[in-house]
Amino acid sequence: MEEKFIPYEKMSAKERRKIDNMRRGTWGGTVPVTKKVPSGKIYTRKQKHKANFDV
């Protein structure tokens, strides 16, 4: 017999937890913080062109 479709909201907490654990994966060794793109609005103290800065 075919299982009936049950909406996620109406499932028991145990069933939802089981589905969530199946969907949840790993980051594969990557750290999400290192993937953050730096904002262009914030001030950076580093000089952009340090090689061209000769005094």
C-alpha positions as CSV (number, residue, x, y, z in Angstrom):
1,M,0.0,0.0,0.0
2,E,1.2,3.5,-0.8
3,E,2.0,5.9,2.0
4,K,-0.2,8.9,2.3
5,F,1.3,12.4,1.9
6,I,1.4,14.2,5.2
7,P,2.3,17.9,5.2
8,Y,5.5,18.7,7.1
9,E,3.7,21.0,9.6
10,K,1.3,18.2,10.6
11,M,4.0,15.5,11.1
12,S,5.1,14.5,14.6
13,A,8.2,16.1,16.0
14,K,10.0,12.7,15.8
15,E,9.2,12.4,12.1
16,R,10.2,16.0,11.4
17,R,13.5,15.5,13.2
18,K,14.2,12.3,11.1
19,I,13.6,14.3,7.8
20,D,15.7,17.2,9.0
21,N,18.6,14.9,9.9
22,M,18.4,13.3,6.4
23,R,18.4,16.7,4.7
24,R,21.1,18.2,6.8
25,G,24.5,17.8,5.3
26,T,28.1,18.7,6.1
27,W,30.1,21.7,4.9
28,G,32.8,19.4,3.7
29,G,35.6,21.0,5.8
30,T,34.9,24.6,4.8
31,V,34.2,27.2,7.3
32,P,31.2,29.4,6.4
33,V,32.8,32.5,8.0
34,T,35.7,32.4,5.5
35,K,33.3,32.6,2.6
36,K,32.0,36.0,3.7
37,V,32.4,38.8,1.2
38,P,33.9,41.9,2.7
39,S,31.6,44.9,2.7
40,G,32.6,47.9,0.5
41,K,31.2,50.3,3.0
42,I,33.4,49.6,6.0
43,Y,36.8,51.2,6.5
44,T,39.8,49.0,6.1
45,R,43.1,49.9,7.6
46,K,45.2,47.9,5.2
47,Q,46.6,49.8,2.2
48,K,45.1,48.5,-1.0
49,H,48.3,49.0,-3.1
50,K,51.1,48.4,-0.7
51,A,53.6,47.4,-3.5
52,N,53.1,50.8,-5.2
53,F,53.6,52.8,-2.0
54,D,57.3,53.8,-2.1
55,V,58.5,56.8,-0.1
